[in-house]
Every structure is written in structure tokens, then in C-alpha cells.
Amino acid sequence: MSATTPEHSNFAQVWSVILAKFQMGRHQVASVRHESKLKVSVITVSAIGLWLGAFALFYHGFEWLVSFGNVGGGEFTFGNLIMDRSLGILSLSIFTLLIFSNVLVAFSTLYRSKEVVYLLQGPISYSHFFYARFFECVAFSSWSLAYLGTPLMLAYGITTEASLLFYIAVLFFFLPFIIIPACIGCLITMVLVRIFPRMKVHAMIGLGVLGVGGFFLYIRSIIRSTRVSDETLLPAFLDATATTQSPLLPSYWAAQGVTRAAVLDLGEAGFYFLLLLSNALMLLLVAGWAADRIFYPGWSYLMGQDKQRIKPFNKGILNAGLRLLGSIPNPYRPLIHKDIILFWRDPTQWSQFVLFFGIMAIYIANLRNSSRFYEQEFWRAWVACLNVGAVSLILATLTSRFVFPLVSLEGRRFWILGLAPLSFSQLVWQKFWLSVCTTSAFTVGLAVLSASMLQLDPVYYFMTVYSIVITNFGLAGLAVGLGALYPSFTEDNPARIVSGMGGTLNLLVSIAYITLVVASQTLVLQWNNLGLYNGPVTFSHALTGAIVFITLLSALCVFLPMRLGLKNLNDREF
């Protein structure tokens, strides 16, 4: 029976697909007992440690905001305003990120997954097919919010001395809050797939540049619209956060609902919950209606485009760029060529790369938008160390998202490489050097540019650039080595590869590595800034020790995972 049969009076088909996915997920969880006990233990301990660390960070941050704003006392103080606006900012930021995340996840889940072809041949309508896949999109895009959101809301509730109803309200508000951006993201994806394949490449690039440029200019105008000083602190804060208080935003409904529940205002809390829930259900109906009308034409045309596109040899922008690889010897050149082409042909990959560029551009554009406190040496030292942390986290995101899946994306064809005149050592080190060269081209330039714009002193400038250079090697070694140690050759979706046990371990170890790198140099530089050393010679010795520690730690993160990953590949039977 074709997918165009009339809809059934119930959602039996939807539940059948959801239950099948649930069973698959349950079996994957049960298969953990077959995994390495060391890996499971490290991931469990790291996940618990990260959760506790996030809770401590949020708790002390909220506690400082309350104490900062409660100077002078009173029934309603600046501290109450800060906490209320902070929750609004967090809600709007999460809501926006969820939309972007669902656009990317929806494309791979609704259009690129191999299961789609089989499901569309079954007795299921397009709207029911959409609902069955929709909840998978929600799970993939929102699991990290549930993980990191719980310590945030727990810390917020404890700091504000909220009632028990606050925590119950958080649980009730969570589901409709994540459904709304998921529906918006899926609608955007279906519209884009319906329109973009019919557009010329130049028109698509131009539209993308205009969109990213317009968004960048908008954010830049907002951030640069206010300058912080003692006299303008409160007006600047209110102006900068006014957008988050719009009654038209679902993030505002969620934030107001849980804060009303915290003070036992059941009427207001219930109103905002019903407002959020009704809009979530309405958007679900709209998305199902849109799927019935535009999903299949978009999917069909997209599949036809893949087969009809003619890619002439040695033509086009991509091939022109690949000709620059002519000086690289075999067998590395063909492998690099293949990795670049696969990346270029996957919109879910390069679209995320464009998003990272946008974030980096906004970060660079506003480095000099600082207050007068930056002129003080104490704050300059802190800004320099935090700048290293920010750039390192961007680098860790790049390696975790794009580098870790490289070995797994070789797929079921990996055995062919075993027959080629190529050793696994050459393959793994090729991916390592590809990662180092690619990420260094962006992050080292970002470090130099940010340090120059911040007008850092020579010591801070050197430590910023050196730390980013060395972390390119350390994070690449972790991503490639752990990717070879825990490959997933049966999975062709990079998002699922990254979300697996190996990807989670890589992310947690990368965060721990960055924490040690940033903390070691921050400790040395801040002690010098506070005058705790006996003299310049002692400071030089301490700085040298920090550099040696960072170097040895990075070397360990390169050679240990790479050695373990190579041993795993050599011991496997393909």
C-alpha cells in the first residue's frame, strides 16, 4: 500500500514506529554490558563529574548575582531583577539553539536516513511518518539540554529558595518547551528542502551569505548599542535584556511560568503552561499538515537531484581547490581528497561549520566592546585566560563534531582499505594531520587576532597563541585516536556517531584536557598578577613549568589514544 492512503483514525502506525525505535534503543542500552568496563566507568564518572561541576558553577554564579544585586536590601532588589532576566536570557538562548539544532537533525533524520526509504513504502501517511520521525529529532536535539539543564535549574531553585512546586513545574514545562523549537526547525527544513534543490548554486550561496551577514550585523548592533559604566549599568542591563521579555516569545512563557510556580502563584503558572502547551500542540498539527503536502515532493526531488547531478572531472570550485593538494604524496592525497569531497557533499556537515564561523565572527567583532574595568590589570589577565578557554572550547567542538566520526564514516567499506597498499597507521595519522592543519588554519588565526584586538601584554599574547597551537594537536589526537578505538562502522549519520559512547567519552576527555590547560596557565598568571611570587625569576620558573606541563599533557593526549586506536584497528577482523 502506498504512502498516499487515507489516514487512520488513530496513531497506531506512529506508535508502531516509535515502539520499534524504543526497542532498538533499549537493546543499545543493554549492549553496554558488552562494552569495555573501563570505558563505561570512565564515561560514567566523567558524566557525573561534569554534572556536579556544572551545578557548582551555576550555583556559585547565581549566588554571586544575588549578592551583587541585593546591596542595599529591600523587598524587591536588583538581585531579583538580575535573576529574573538571567533566566529569560538563558531560556531565549536555549530556544534559539534548539531551532538551529533541529534544522540540522531534521534533515538527516527525515531525508538522509536509510530507514526513510523503507518507511515510505509502508501503509503510513506522510503526516504519521513525520510524527514518528519527529520524536526521534526531539530526542537527538534535546538530550543535552536535559543533561545540562537539570543542574542549572536545581542551582537556580536552591539559590532563590524556590518552593517544591518550582521543580515540578520545570518537569511539566520541559516537554512543550522543546517541542515548539523542534516543530519550527522541522518546518524550516521541509521548506528549505522543497525550495533549495531547485535553486542554482550561486543563488543559494548568495542567499546564505546575505542571511549570515544580516544576522551578524543584527547581533553586532545589539551588543554595541550599550556601553557599561557605573552610571549606565542598570539602564544598559535593562536595554540589553528587553528582547527576552517579549510576551510573544515561548521562552518568556516558560521562564515566567517556572518563576511564578517558585512563588506559589498557581494561576499565573497554570496560564503560562497552558499557553505553552496549546502552542506546542498547534505547531505539531501545522507541521503534520505541512508534511502531508510538501515532504514527499521535496524528498523525491532531492533524491532525484543526487542521481541527476553531473560532476565533471577536474571542474568546479571544489576540484580547483583540490588541485592544491598536488604536492602531497600518495597514499595521503587520495584519502584527503575523499574526506573533503564527503564533507562537501553533506549539507548537515558544512552547514554546522558555517554556524561555527558565525559564532566565531560575532565573538571577534565584540572583543573590544568592553567596559572600563578592562583597563585594570587584574581584569585584563582574567580576560586573556578566558579568551584561551573560549577559543579552546570552539576547537573542542570542531574536533568532537567533525574529526571524531572520520574513521567511522569509512563505513562497511573499511575492509577495502585493509586490502589496499596502505597501513592502518598511515590512515589514522593522515586523519590526524588533516585535522591539525584544518583546525589550525582557523583557531590559531582566531587566537592571534583576538590577542591583538585585546592588546595583550607579550606574556599573555605568547601564552594565548602557544596554548591554542598545542591544543590543536592534543584535541586532534583525542578525537582521531578515540574515534579509531571506538568506531561505529554500521552508522552513516555523524550526529549518531558523536552521540554514542565513544563520542561522549571524547567530549568529556576533551573538556577535562582543556580545563587542565586553561587552569594551569591561569594559576601562574593570576598569582603573578596578585604579586604572590618572590620576584621575576620565580615567575619565570613557574611559567616554564606551566608550559612544560601543557606540552607533556598534549603529547600524552596525542600518542596514548592514537596508539590504542591503532591497536584496536589492527586487532579487528574485517
KETORKOL-462449 format. One line per 4 residues: their letters; for each residue x, y, z of C-alpha. Coordinates in nm, 2 decimals, always signed. Layout:
<rs>
A	X/Y/Z  ...
</rs>
This chain:
<rs>
MSAT	+0.00/+0.00/+0.00  +0.14/+0.34/-0.09  +0.20/+0.63/+0.14  -0.09/+0.82/-0.01
TPEH	-0.36/+0.60/+0.16  -0.62/+0.78/+0.38  -0.51/+0.84/+0.74  -0.63/+0.60/+1.00
SNFA	-0.85/+0.73/+1.28  -0.57/+0.67/+1.53  -0.19/+0.69/+1.55  -0.13/+0.31/+1.56
QVWS	+0.12/+0.34/+1.28  +0.31/+0.62/+1.47  +0.32/+0.42/+1.79  +0.44/+0.11/+1.60
VILA	+0.74/+0.30/+1.46  +0.81/+0.47/+1.80  +0.79/+0.14/+1.99  +1.03/-0.02/+1.73
KFQM	+1.28/+0.27/+1.79  +1.23/+0.23/+2.16  +1.31/-0.14/+2.14  +1.62/-0.06/+1.94
GRHQ	+1.73/+0.20/+2.19  +1.66/-0.04/+2.48  +1.88/-0.30/+2.31  +2.16/-0.05/+2.26
VASV	+2.15/+0.04/+2.63  +2.15/-0.33/+2.72  +2.45/-0.38/+2.49  +2.66/-0.16/+2.72
RHES	+2.73/-0.46/+2.93  +2.94/-0.59/+2.63  +3.14/-0.27/+2.62  +3.47/-0.23/+2.79
KLKV	+3.42/-0.18/+3.17  +3.70/+0.08/+3.17  +3.52/+0.28/+2.90  +3.18/+0.26/+3.08
SVIT	+3.34/+0.35/+3.41  +3.53/+0.65/+3.27  +3.22/+0.78/+3.09  +3.00/+0.74/+3.40
VSAI	+3.25/+0.90/+3.63  +3.32/+1.18/+3.38  +2.95/+1.24/+3.32  +2.88/+1.26/+3.70
GLWL	+3.18/+1.49/+3.75  +3.07/+1.72/+3.47  +2.72/+1.74/+3.61  +2.85/+1.82/+3.96
GAFA	+3.09/+2.07/+3.81  +2.81/+2.24/+3.61  +2.60/+2.25/+3.93  +2.88/+2.41/+4.13
LFYH	+2.94/+2.67/+3.86  +2.58/+2.76/+3.82  +2.52/+2.77/+4.19  +2.81/+3.00/+4.27
GFEW	+2.73/+3.21/+3.97  +2.37/+3.26/+4.07  +2.48/+3.32/+4.44  +2.71/+3.59/+4.32
LVSF	+2.44/+3.75/+4.11  +2.20/+3.76/+4.41  +2.47/+3.90/+4.65  +2.57/+4.16/+4.38
GNVG	+2.22/+4.28/+4.32  +2.10/+4.27/+4.68  +2.32/+4.55/+4.81  +2.10/+4.79/+5.00
GGEF	+1.83/+4.54/+5.08  +1.46/+4.60/+5.02  +1.16/+4.38/+4.94  +1.24/+4.37/+4.57
TFGN	+1.61/+4.44/+4.49  +1.83/+4.45/+4.18  +1.92/+4.09/+4.26  +1.56/+3.97/+4.19
LIMD	+1.57/+4.16/+3.86  +1.90/+4.01/+3.77  +1.79/+3.65/+3.84  +1.46/+3.70/+3.65
RSLG	+1.63/+3.85/+3.35  +1.91/+3.59/+3.36  +1.65/+3.31/+3.34  +1.49/+3.49/+3.04
ILSL	+1.83/+3.52/+2.87  +1.91/+3.15/+2.92  +1.56/+3.04/+2.80  +1.58/+3.25/+2.48
SIFT	+1.94/+3.13/+2.41  +1.84/+2.77/+2.45  +1.53/+2.82/+2.24  +1.73/+2.97/+1.96
LLIF	+1.99/+2.70/+1.97  +1.73/+2.43/+1.97  +1.58/+2.57/+1.65  +1.93/+2.55/+1.48
SNVL	+1.99/+2.21/+1.62  +1.65/+2.07/+1.50  +1.71/+2.21/+1.15  +2.02/+2.01/+1.12
VAFS	+1.90/+1.70/+1.29  +1.57/+1.70/+1.10  +1.75/+1.70/+0.76  +1.95/+1.39/+0.84
TLYR	+1.65/+1.21/+1.02  +1.37/+1.29/+0.78  +1.56/+1.29/+0.45  +1.91/+1.12/+0.47
SKEV	+1.84/+0.82/+0.69  +1.83/+0.48/+0.52  +1.51/+0.40/+0.71  +1.32/+0.66/+0.53
VYLL	+1.30/+0.46/+0.20  +1.15/+0.16/+0.38  +0.90/+0.36/+0.59  +0.77/+0.55/+0.29
QGPI	+0.69/+0.22/+0.12  +0.47/+0.11/+0.41  +0.10/+0.18/+0.49  +0.16/+0.51/+0.66
SYSH	+0.06/+0.86/+0.57  +0.32/+1.13/+0.54  +0.19/+1.31/+0.84  +0.22/+0.99/+1.05
FFYA	+0.56/+0.93/+0.91  +0.66/+1.28/+1.01  +0.53/+1.23/+1.37  +0.72/+0.90/+1.40
RFFE	+1.04/+1.06/+1.30  +0.97/+1.39/+1.47  +1.01/+1.24/+1.82  +1.35/+1.10/+1.72
CVAF	+1.45/+1.45/+1.62  +1.34/+1.58/+1.96  +1.54/+1.32/+2.14  +1.86/+1.38/+1.94
SSWS	+1.84/+1.76/+1.96  +1.73/+1.79/+2.33  +1.90/+1.52/+2.53  +2.20/+1.75/+2.61
LAYL	+1.95/+2.02/+2.74  +1.80/+1.76/+2.98  +2.15/+1.67/+3.10  +2.29/+2.02/+3.15
GTPL	+1.96/+2.19/+3.22  +1.90/+1.99/+3.54  +2.20/+2.13/+3.73  +2.11/+2.48/+3.61
MLAY	+1.75/+2.47/+3.73  +1.85/+2.30/+4.05  +2.11/+2.56/+4.12  +1.86/+2.84/+4.04
GITT	+1.59/+2.69/+4.27  +1.83/+2.65/+4.56  +1.97/+3.00/+4.52  +1.63/+3.17/+4.50
EASL	+1.49/+2.94/+4.78  +1.21/+2.83/+4.55  +0.93/+2.61/+4.66  +0.89/+2.25/+4.57
LFYI	+0.63/+2.35/+4.30  +0.92/+2.51/+4.11  +1.09/+2.18/+4.04  +0.76/+2.01/+3.95
AVLF	+0.69/+2.30/+3.71  +1.03/+2.26/+3.54  +0.94/+1.90/+3.46  +0.60/+1.99/+3.32
FFLP	+0.73/+2.29/+3.12  +1.02/+2.10/+2.96  +0.83/+1.89/+2.70  +0.62/+2.16/+2.54
FIII	+0.92/+2.40/+2.56  +1.14/+2.16/+2.34  +0.85/+2.07/+2.11  +0.80/+2.42/+1.98
PACI	+1.15/+2.48/+1.85  +1.16/+2.13/+1.72  +0.84/+2.20/+1.51  +0.98/+2.53/+1.39
GCLI	+1.31/+2.36/+1.29  +1.13/+2.08/+1.11  +0.91/+2.33/+0.92  +1.22/+2.53/+0.82
TMVL	+1.39/+2.21/+0.70  +1.09/+2.09/+0.49  +1.05/+2.44/+0.33  +1.43/+2.46/+0.25
VRIF	+1.44/+2.11/+0.10  +1.13/+2.20/-0.11  +1.29/+2.52/-0.24  +1.67/+2.49/-0.24
PRMK	+1.72/+2.19/-0.47  +1.55/+2.39/-0.74  +1.78/+2.69/-0.70  +2.11/+2.75/-0.87
VHAM	+2.42/+2.71/-0.67  +2.52/+3.08/-0.70  +2.17/+3.19/-0.58  +2.20/+2.95/-0.28
IGLG	+2.54/+3.08/-0.18  +2.43/+3.44/-0.22  +2.12/+3.38/-0.01  +2.33/+3.21/+0.26
VLGV	+2.58/+3.49/+0.27  +2.30/+3.75/+0.30  +2.14/+3.56/+0.58  +2.45/+3.51/+0.78
GGFF	+2.57/+3.86/+0.72  +2.23/+4.01/+0.82  +2.23/+3.80/+1.14  +2.58/+3.90/+1.22
LYIR	+2.51/+4.27/+1.17  +2.19/+4.25/+1.38  +2.37/+4.08/+1.68  +2.66/+4.33/+1.65
SIIR	+2.42/+4.63/+1.66  +2.25/+4.49/+1.97  +2.58/+4.43/+2.16  +2.74/+4.76/+2.06
STRV	+2.43/+4.96/+2.14  +2.53/+4.99/+2.51  +2.85/+5.08/+2.69  +2.88/+4.96/+3.05
SDET	+2.99/+5.20/+3.33  +2.88/+5.27/+3.69  +2.63/+5.53/+3.58  +2.47/+5.33/+3.30
LLPA	+2.48/+4.98/+3.44  +2.11/+4.94/+3.52  +1.98/+5.11/+3.20  +2.23/+4.92/+2.99
FLDA	+2.13/+4.59/+3.15  +1.76/+4.66/+3.10  +1.80/+4.77/+2.74  +2.02/+4.47/+2.65
TATT	+1.77/+4.22/+2.80  +1.45/+4.38/+2.70  +1.41/+4.15/+2.40  +1.40/+3.84/+2.63
QSPL	+1.09/+3.98/+2.80  +0.87/+3.99/+2.49  +0.53/+3.83/+2.57  +0.53/+3.68/+2.22
LPSY	+0.83/+3.45/+2.29  +0.77/+3.09/+2.41  +1.10/+3.12/+2.61  +0.93/+3.41/+2.80
WAAQ	+0.63/+3.19/+2.87  +0.85/+2.91/+3.01  +1.07/+3.14/+3.22  +0.77/+3.33/+3.36
GVTR	+0.58/+3.01/+3.43  +0.85/+2.84/+3.64  +0.93/+3.16/+3.83  +0.56/+3.21/+3.91
AAVL	+0.55/+2.85/+4.03  +0.85/+2.92/+4.25  +0.65/+3.18/+4.45  +0.33/+2.96/+4.45
DLGE	+0.14/+3.18/+4.21  -0.06/+2.89/+4.06  -0.29/+3.10/+3.85  -0.01/+3.26/+3.65
AGFY	+0.20/+2.94/+3.63  -0.10/+2.75/+3.50  -0.18/+3.02/+3.25  +0.17/+3.01/+3.10
FLLL	+0.18/+2.63/+3.10  -0.14/+2.61/+2.91  -0.02/+2.88/+2.67  +0.30/+2.69/+2.60
LSNA	+0.12/+2.36/+2.57  -0.15/+2.48/+2.33  +0.10/+2.64/+2.10  +0.31/+2.33/+2.10
LMLL	+0.01/+2.12/+2.00  -0.09/+2.37/+1.74  +0.26/+2.37/+1.59  +0.25/+1.99/+1.58
LVAG	-0.07/+1.99/+1.38  +0.08/+2.26/+1.15  +0.40/+2.06/+1.10  +0.19/+1.74/+1.02
WAAD	-0.02/+1.93/+0.78  +0.29/+2.07/+0.61  +0.45/+1.72/+0.59  +0.14/+1.59/+0.41
RIFY	+0.18/+1.85/+0.14  +0.55/+1.93/+0.09  +0.75/+1.65/+0.25  +0.73/+1.39/-0.03
PGWS	+0.77/+1.63/-0.33  +1.08/+1.77/-0.15  +1.22/+1.42/-0.07  +1.15/+1.29/-0.42
YLMG	+1.32/+1.58/-0.59  +1.61/+1.57/-0.35  +1.67/+1.20/-0.43  +1.64/+1.27/-0.80
QDKQ	+1.89/+1.55/-0.78  +2.15/+1.32/-0.63  +2.13/+1.09/-0.93  +2.09/+1.36/-1.20
RIKP	+2.38/+1.59/-1.09  +2.67/+1.57/-1.33  +3.01/+1.62/-1.16  +3.26/+1.67/-1.44
FNKG	+3.61/+1.56/-1.36  +3.85/+1.84/-1.27  +3.58/+2.11/-1.29  +3.43/+2.34/-1.04
ILNA	+3.54/+2.53/-0.73  +3.60/+2.22/-0.52  +3.82/+2.05/-0.78  +4.01/+2.37/-0.83
GLRL	+4.09/+2.38/-0.46  +4.18/+2.01/-0.45  +4.44/+2.07/-0.72  +4.64/+2.25/-0.45
LGSI	+4.70/+1.91/-0.29  +4.92/+1.80/-0.58  +5.24/+1.83/-0.37  +5.11/+1.58/-0.11
PNPY	+5.25/+1.23/-0.17  +5.04/+0.91/-0.21  +4.86/+0.75/-0.04  +4.77/+1.05/+0.16
RPLI	+4.65/+1.27/-0.12  +4.36/+1.04/-0.23  +4.25/+1.00/+0.13  +4.24/+1.37/+0.19
HKDI	+4.06/+1.42/-0.14  +3.80/+1.17/-0.04  +3.74/+1.32/+0.31  +3.70/+1.67/+0.17
ILFW	+3.45/+1.56/-0.10  +3.24/+1.36/+0.15  +3.24/+1.67/+0.38  +3.14/+1.90/+0.09
RDPT	+2.85/+1.67/-0.02  +2.69/+1.65/+0.32  +2.49/+1.97/+0.39  +2.45/+1.87/+0.76
QWSQ	+2.82/+1.89/+0.80  +2.92/+2.21/+0.62  +2.61/+2.39/+0.74  +2.72/+2.34/+1.10
FVLF	+3.07/+2.45/+1.00  +2.91/+2.78/+0.87  +2.73/+2.82/+1.21  +3.06/+2.79/+1.39
FGIM	+3.21/+3.05/+1.17  +2.92/+3.28/+1.25  +2.98/+3.24/+1.62  +3.35/+3.30/+1.59
AIYI	+3.28/+3.62/+1.38  +3.04/+3.75/+1.65  +3.30/+3.67/+1.92  +3.58/+3.85/+1.74
ANLR	+3.36/+4.15/+1.65  +3.28/+4.22/+2.01  +3.61/+4.16/+2.19  +3.68/+4.53/+2.22
NSSR	+3.33/+4.61/+2.34  +3.44/+4.60/+2.70  +3.39/+4.83/+2.99  +3.64/+5.05/+3.17
FYEQ	+3.72/+4.76/+3.41  +3.92/+4.60/+3.13  +4.18/+4.88/+3.18  +4.27/+4.72/+3.52
EFWR	+4.55/+4.46/+3.50  +4.35/+4.22/+3.72  +4.07/+4.20/+3.47  +4.30/+4.20/+3.17
AWVA	+4.46/+3.89/+3.30  +4.13/+3.72/+3.35  +4.01/+3.82/+3.00  +4.33/+3.68/+2.85
CLNV	+4.28/+3.34/+3.02  +3.91/+3.33/+2.95  +3.99/+3.40/+2.58  +4.21/+3.09/+2.57
GAVS	+3.92/+2.89/+2.72  +3.67/+3.03/+2.47  +3.89/+2.95/+2.17  +3.98/+2.61/+2.31
LILA	+3.61/+2.52/+2.36  +3.54/+2.62/+2.00  +3.82/+2.40/+1.89  +3.69/+2.11/+2.10
TLTS	+3.35/+2.14/+1.94  +3.50/+2.13/+1.59  +3.71/+1.82/+1.67  +3.43/+1.64/+1.85
RFVF	+3.17/+1.71/+1.58  +3.38/+1.67/+1.26  +3.70/+1.48/+1.34  +3.58/+1.21/+1.57
PLVS	+3.35/+1.05/+1.31  +3.61/+1.04/+1.04  +3.72/+0.68/+1.10  +3.37/+0.56/+1.15
LEGR	+3.25/+0.72/+0.83  +3.47/+0.49/+0.63  +3.17/+0.26/+0.70  +3.12/-0.10/+0.59
RFWI	+3.38/-0.04/+0.32  +3.66/-0.02/+0.57  +3.77/-0.37/+0.49  +3.87/-0.25/+0.14
LGLA	+4.13/-0.03/+0.30  +4.28/-0.34/+0.45  +4.33/-0.48/+0.10  +4.49/-0.16/-0.03
PLSF	+4.86/-0.09/-0.02  +4.80/+0.12/+0.29  +4.86/+0.05/+0.66  +4.61/+0.15/+0.93
SQLV	+4.89/+0.36/+1.08  +4.90/+0.57/+0.76  +4.53/+0.60/+0.76  +4.49/+0.72/+1.12
WQKF	+4.79/+0.96/+1.10  +4.65/+1.11/+0.78  +4.33/+1.19/+0.96  +4.53/+1.34/+1.25
WLSV	+4.73/+1.57/+1.03  +4.42/+1.67/+0.82  +4.26/+1.77/+1.15  +4.56/+1.96/+1.28
CTTS	+4.61/+2.15/+0.95  +4.24/+2.23/+0.91  +4.16/+2.34/+1.26  +4.49/+2.53/+1.30
AFTV	+4.41/+2.74/+0.99  +4.11/+2.88/+1.18  +4.18/+2.86/+1.55  +4.54/+2.99/+1.55
GLAV	+4.44/+3.28/+1.33  +4.15/+3.34/+1.58  +4.39/+3.34/+1.87  +4.63/+3.58/+1.71
LSAS	+4.35/+3.81/+1.60  +4.18/+3.81/+1.94  +4.51/+3.86/+2.13  +4.59/+4.16/+1.90
MLQL	+4.24/+4.31/+1.95  +4.27/+4.27/+2.32  +4.61/+4.44/+2.31  +4.76/+4.17/+2.55
DPVY	+5.10/+4.21/+2.71  +5.37/+3.99/+2.55  +5.35/+3.72/+2.81  +4.97/+3.68/+2.78
YFMT	+5.00/+3.71/+2.40  +5.25/+3.43/+2.39  +5.06/+3.20/+2.62  +4.74/+3.26/+2.42
VYSI	+4.89/+3.16/+2.09  +5.10/+2.88/+2.23  +4.81/+2.72/+2.41  +4.59/+2.72/+2.10
VITN	+4.87/+2.58/+1.89  +4.94/+2.29/+2.13  +4.57/+2.22/+2.19  +4.52/+2.17/+1.82
FGLA	+4.75/+1.87/+1.85  +4.60/+1.74/+2.18  +4.24/+1.76/+2.07  +4.31/+1.61/+1.73
GLAV	+4.49/+1.32/+1.89  +4.20/+1.26/+2.13  +3.93/+1.28/+1.85  +4.12/+1.06/+1.60
GLGA	+4.26/+0.81/+1.85  +3.93/+0.76/+2.03  +3.74/+0.75/+1.70  +3.97/+0.46/+1.60
LYPS	+3.94/+0.30/+1.94  +3.56/+0.31/+1.94  +3.45/+0.31/+1.58  +3.09/+0.26/+1.46
FTED	+3.12/+0.13/+1.10  +2.75/+0.05/+1.08  +2.63/+0.41/+1.13  +2.63/+0.66/+0.85
NPAR	+2.49/+0.96/+1.05  +2.77/+1.17/+1.20  +2.52/+1.30/+1.47  +2.45/+0.95/+1.59
IVSG	+2.82/+0.86/+1.59  +2.90/+1.16/+1.80  +2.61/+1.09/+2.04  +2.74/+0.73/+2.11
MGGT	+2.95/+0.61/+2.39  +3.28/+0.68/+2.22  +3.18/+1.03/+2.11  +3.06/+1.11/+2.47
LNLL	+3.39/+0.99/+2.61  +3.58/+1.20/+2.36  +3.38/+1.51/+2.45  +3.43/+1.46/+2.83
VSIA	+3.80/+1.39/+2.80  +3.84/+1.69/+2.57  +3.67/+1.92/+2.83  +3.89/+1.78/+3.11
YITL	+4.20/+1.84/+2.89  +4.10/+2.20/+2.82  +4.03/+2.26/+3.19  +4.38/+2.15/+3.29
VVAS	+4.54/+2.36/+3.01  +4.35/+2.67/+3.10  +4.37/+2.62/+3.48  +4.75/+2.57/+3.48
QTLV	+4.83/+2.89/+3.30  +4.55/+3.09/+3.48  +4.70/+2.99/+3.81  +5.05/+3.10/+3.72
LQWN	+4.94/+3.43/+3.55  +4.70/+3.53/+3.83  +4.95/+3.46/+4.10  +5.19/+3.69/+3.93
NLGL	+4.92/+3.95/+3.89  +4.84/+3.93/+4.26  +5.21/+3.96/+4.35  +5.24/+3.63/+4.52
YNGP	+5.58/+3.54/+4.37  +5.91/+3.65/+4.53  +6.04/+3.80/+4.21  +6.06/+3.78/+3.83
VTFS	+6.28/+3.47/+3.84  +6.03/+3.27/+4.04  +5.76/+3.38/+3.80  +5.97/+3.27/+3.50
HALT	+6.03/+2.93/+3.66  +5.65/+2.89/+3.73  +5.56/+2.99/+3.38  +5.82/+2.75/+3.23
GAIV	+5.67/+2.47/+3.45  +5.32/+2.55/+3.32  +5.45/+2.54/+2.96  +5.62/+2.21/+3.01
FITL	+5.31/+2.07/+3.18  +5.08/+2.18/+2.89  +5.33/+2.03/+2.64  +5.36/+1.69/+2.81
LSAL	+4.99/+1.67/+2.87  +4.92/+1.74/+2.50  +5.18/+1.48/+2.40  +5.01/+1.22/+2.62
CVFL	+4.67/+1.31/+2.46  +4.82/+1.26/+2.12  +5.02/+0.94/+2.15  +4.82/+0.73/+2.40
PMRL	+4.48/+0.75/+2.22  +4.65/+0.71/+1.88  +4.84/+0.40/+2.00  +4.52/+0.25/+2.15
GLKN	+4.32/+0.33/+1.84  +4.58/+0.17/+1.60  +4.60/-0.14/+1.82  +4.22/-0.18/+1.81
LNDR	+4.21/-0.15/+1.42  +4.50/-0.39/+1.38  +4.33/-0.65/+1.61  +3.99/-0.63/+1.44
EF	+3.87/-0.87/+1.18  +3.70/-0.72/+0.88
</rs>
